[in-house]
Amino acid sequence: MSSELRHLSTSEARARAAGVRLAAFDVDGTLTDGRLFFSDDGRELKSFDVHDGQGLKLLAGIGVEIALITARTSPLVARRAADLGIRHLIQGSHDKGAALSALCASLRIETAAAAFMGDDLPDLAAMAVAGFSVAPSNAHAWVAARVDWQTRAAGGHGAVRELCDLIIEAQGRSADVLSRFVPG
């Protein structure tokens, strides 16, 4: 991978998004804003954006497999995944590239048909495996310079939804999604 900025054009990004069958996401810094809150009694708190959650549910609703791949292990992440109906949750992964490859193999999805969104250095291995690599606008500069596409929104503030919407639109499924919410 080159360290030079290599973002795809809008049409190239749409073309990649059109072929996505699996969308995998880092959690801290991608589904959250990256901050970790700990109470005095040791409980961990995270904040998740409801728009991101809705986007994940909509994407799953059009048949795209959804996965969360994170280096940390957190009951909160398991709860959020369950709330959203996400079946593929990989926690404690210190090689996200290997985790994504194994998941693709188990689902019989070519890695070229996988998207991965992450924000920091541990995500680069999965980004190298995925056919479409994406980072939120506030990703670390070394990561941002190596992805195919970068969202306008920051991690934990709609970046995931932005990718979900791109995939839905690129796959020509916007009208299907809207028809479930707009009275006809």
C-alpha positions as CSV (number, residue, x, y, z in Angstrom):
1,M,0.0,0.0,0.0
2,S,1.2,3.4,-0.8
3,S,1.4,6.0,1.9
4,E,0.1,8.7,-0.4
5,L,-3.5,9.7,-0.4
6,R,-5.3,7.4,-2.8
7,H,-9.0,8.1,-2.2
8,L,-11.2,6.9,-5.0
9,S,-13.4,9.2,-7.0
10,T,-17.1,9.3,-6.2
11,S,-17.9,7.1,-9.1
12,E,-15.1,4.6,-8.2
13,A,-16.3,4.5,-4.6
14,R,-19.9,3.8,-5.8
15,A,-18.6,1.0,-8.0
16,R,-16.8,-0.6,-5.1
17,A,-19.9,-0.1,-2.8
18,A,-22.1,-1.7,-5.4
19,G,-20.3,-5.0,-4.9
20,V,-20.2,-5.1,-1.1
21,R,-21.7,-8.2,0.4
22,L,-20.1,-7.9,3.8
23,A,-19.6,-4.6,5.7
24,A,-17.3,-4.9,8.7
25,F,-16.5,-2.2,11.3
26,D,-14.1,-1.4,14.0
27,V,-15.9,-0.2,17.1
28,D,-13.9,2.4,19.2
29,G,-13.4,5.4,17.0
30,T,-15.7,4.2,14.3
31,L,-19.0,3.2,15.9
32,T,-18.1,5.4,18.9
33,D,-16.2,8.7,19.0
34,G,-13.3,6.8,20.5
35,R,-13.7,8.1,24.1
36,L,-13.9,5.5,26.9
37,F,-15.7,6.4,30.1
38,F,-15.0,4.5,33.3
39,S,-17.0,4.9,36.5
40,D,-15.4,4.7,40.0
41,D,-16.6,1.1,40.3
42,G,-14.9,0.2,37.1
43,R,-17.9,0.1,34.8
44,E,-17.2,1.1,31.2
45,L,-19.5,3.4,29.2
46,K,-19.6,4.1,25.5
47,S,-21.8,6.3,23.3
48,F,-23.2,5.0,20.1
49,D,-25.0,7.1,17.4
50,V,-28.5,6.0,16.7
51,H,-28.2,7.0,13.0
52,D,-25.3,4.6,12.7
53,G,-27.4,1.9,14.3
54,Q,-30.3,2.6,11.9
55,G,-27.9,2.5,8.9
56,L,-26.5,-0.9,10.0
57,K,-30.1,-2.3,10.3
58,L,-31.0,-0.9,6.9
59,L,-27.9,-2.4,5.3
60,A,-28.6,-5.8,6.9
61,G,-32.2,-5.4,5.6
62,I,-31.0,-5.4,2.0
63,G,-29.0,-8.6,2.5
64,V,-25.5,-7.2,3.3
65,E,-23.8,-9.2,6.1
66,I,-22.7,-6.9,9.0
67,A,-19.7,-7.6,11.3
68,L,-18.0,-5.9,14.2
69,I,-14.3,-6.6,14.6
70,T,-12.6,-5.1,17.6
71,A,-9.4,-5.5,19.5
72,R,-11.1,-4.8,22.8
73,T,-13.6,-7.1,24.6
74,S,-16.6,-5.3,26.0
75,P,-20.0,-6.5,27.3
76,L,-21.4,-3.1,26.0
77,V,-20.3,-4.0,22.4
78,A,-22.0,-7.4,22.7
79,R,-25.1,-5.7,23.9
80,R,-25.1,-3.1,21.1
81,A,-24.5,-5.9,18.5
82,A,-27.4,-7.9,19.9
83,D,-29.7,-4.8,20.0
84,L,-28.9,-4.3,16.3
85,G,-29.2,-8.0,15.3
86,I,-25.6,-8.2,14.3
87,R,-24.7,-11.9,14.1
88,H,-21.0,-11.5,13.4
89,L,-19.2,-10.1,16.4
90,I,-15.5,-10.7,16.8
91,Q,-14.0,-9.2,20.0
92,G,-10.4,-9.4,21.3
93,S,-9.0,-9.6,17.8
94,H,-5.4,-8.6,17.6
95,D,-5.2,-9.4,13.9
96,K,-8.2,-7.9,12.3
97,G,-7.0,-8.8,8.8
98,A,-7.0,-12.5,9.7
99,A,-10.4,-12.1,11.4
100,L,-11.9,-10.5,8.3
101,S,-10.3,-13.2,6.0
102,A,-11.7,-16.0,8.2
103,L,-15.1,-14.4,8.3
104,C,-15.2,-14.0,4.6
105,A,-14.2,-17.6,4.1
106,S,-16.9,-18.9,6.5
107,L,-19.5,-16.8,4.8
108,R,-18.2,-17.8,1.3
109,I,-17.8,-14.1,0.4
110,E,-14.7,-13.0,-1.6
111,T,-12.6,-10.5,0.3
112,A,-13.1,-8.2,-2.8
113,A,-16.8,-8.0,-1.8
114,A,-16.0,-6.9,1.8
115,A,-15.8,-3.4,3.1
116,F,-14.0,-2.5,6.3
117,M,-14.2,0.8,8.2
118,G,-11.7,1.7,10.8
119,D,-9.9,4.7,12.2
120,D,-6.5,3.7,13.6
121,L,-3.4,1.6,13.0
122,P,-4.8,-1.8,14.3
123,D,-7.4,-1.5,11.4
124,L,-4.9,-1.4,8.6
125,A,-4.5,-5.2,8.3
126,A,-8.3,-5.6,7.8
127,M,-8.3,-2.6,5.3
128,A,-5.6,-4.4,3.3
129,V,-7.8,-7.5,3.1
130,A,-11.0,-5.7,2.2
131,G,-12.0,-4.8,-1.3
132,F,-13.2,-1.4,-0.1
133,S,-11.5,0.3,2.8
134,V,-13.1,3.3,4.5
135,A,-12.2,5.6,7.4
136,P,-14.2,8.3,9.3
137,S,-13.2,11.9,8.7
138,N,-11.3,12.0,12.1
139,A,-9.2,8.8,11.4
140,H,-5.5,8.9,12.2
141,A,-3.7,10.6,9.3
142,W,-1.6,7.4,8.6
143,V,-4.9,5.5,8.2
144,A,-6.7,8.2,6.3
145,A,-3.9,8.3,3.8
146,R,-4.3,4.6,3.0
147,V,-8.0,4.1,2.6
148,D,-10.1,4.0,-0.6
149,W,-12.7,6.4,0.7
150,Q,-13.2,8.7,3.7
151,T,-16.5,9.9,5.1
152,R,-17.4,13.5,5.8
153,A,-18.7,12.5,9.3
154,A,-16.5,11.6,12.2
155,G,-16.5,8.3,14.0
156,G,-19.4,8.0,16.4
157,H,-21.1,10.9,14.7
158,G,-22.7,9.4,11.6
159,A,-19.6,8.0,9.7
160,V,-21.0,4.5,9.7
161,R,-24.4,5.7,8.5
162,E,-22.7,7.5,5.6
163,L,-21.0,4.3,4.5
164,C,-24.3,2.3,4.9
165,D,-26.2,4.9,2.8
166,L,-23.5,4.8,0.1
167,I,-23.7,1.1,-0.2
168,I,-27.6,1.1,-0.2
169,E,-27.6,3.8,-2.9
170,A,-24.8,2.2,-5.0
171,Q,-26.7,-1.1,-5.0
172,G,-29.9,0.6,-6.2
173,R,-31.8,-0.2,-3.1
174,S,-32.7,3.3,-1.8
175,A,-36.3,3.1,-3.1
176,D,-36.8,-0.2,-1.4
177,V,-35.5,1.2,1.9
178,L,-37.6,4.4,1.7
179,S,-40.8,2.5,0.8
180,R,-40.7,0.9,4.2
181,F,-40.9,4.3,5.9
182,V,-42.7,6.6,3.5
183,P,-46.5,6.1,3.2
184,G,-47.4,5.3,-0.4
